[in-house]
């Protein structure tokens, strides 16, 4: 529910998209405890507005506000991608493809969620410039990034070959989509599976 002021608990210096997201969450049955969305040293975050008792809910996000594989299947690209790829590994792929379509079509139902996502993917190791990657050569991180690159390259090639809407998709754009999804992915249990959660 909205607080006593009738507004979502968002600091005045935050962009309007943050307030819109909090309001969207509350209107869809979510709950926000004694916290406020504000800026901290590391950027946007949720901070205690007053002392919080042990076990209290800080934020409760209803399933209706999560981008699940079922939601992905309601998009044309997500539905196509979800069908031929079997198993859990297909879910991040379908979610990334669906998110790309949602960001292009901006349906009103998801606009408050989509408006808070970064316009450009930055800071993800998979997108590091070659000079930065060179500094990682021979490390475990470099090995893990190599595995990711091979997987994303395989997915990207499949998408370009099988999904007309992705025929012009660049490899870097696909890496950015996958990194964005992976950074916000949670396992919500057997009932909902993995999902992209607002944040």
Secondary structure, 3 states (H helix, E strand, C coil): CCCCCCCCCECCCCCHHHHHHHHHHHHCCCEECCEEEEEECCEEEEEECCCCCCCCCCEECCHHHEEEHHHHCCCHHHHHHHHHCCCCHHHHHHHHHHHHHHHHHCCHHHHHHHCCCCCCCCCCHHHCCHHHHHHHCCCHHHHHHHHHHHHHHHHHHHHHHHCHHHCCCCHHHHHHHHHHHHCCEEECCCCCCEEEECC
